[in-house]
Amino acid sequence: MTERWGWQPTAWLQDGLPTWRWRAAPAGLMTRRQMRAADLAPCGADPVAQVVCRRGRRWALLWDVADLGPKRIPSTAQLAALDRALAARRRCPTCSRDVGYCIPRSLGSCLDCHAPLTAAVHAAA
């Protein structure tokens, strides 16, 4: 720990990674959310440290900013394919209409087709 970030009296090793308490990590390290906000990606780099909060119940991995690269930008064909896939998940196989939400795989159909009597009672109320 001392050669990469200098002397860190508040850090300890946990699962082979230097670990700090919340808001005590040195500058130059980023979490996944911070990477997403900065349009960066790990690009195959492994996490170099972690932060722990809530008495060890919550933790976040940290990456060195120098190891990060730009996030990939999807092509228009990829975005179109994603739109088609999401539209297919919203279409009910029973009534063939777009219900506006993803059909639960456990039911296999929209809520109106799965329980028509319950839906009719709620629609009348």
Helices and strands as residue ranges (DSSP letters): H 2-5, E 12-14, E 17-21, E 29-30, H 32-37, E 40-41, E 49-53, E 58-64, G 65-67, E 69-70, H 76-90, H 111-114, H 116-124
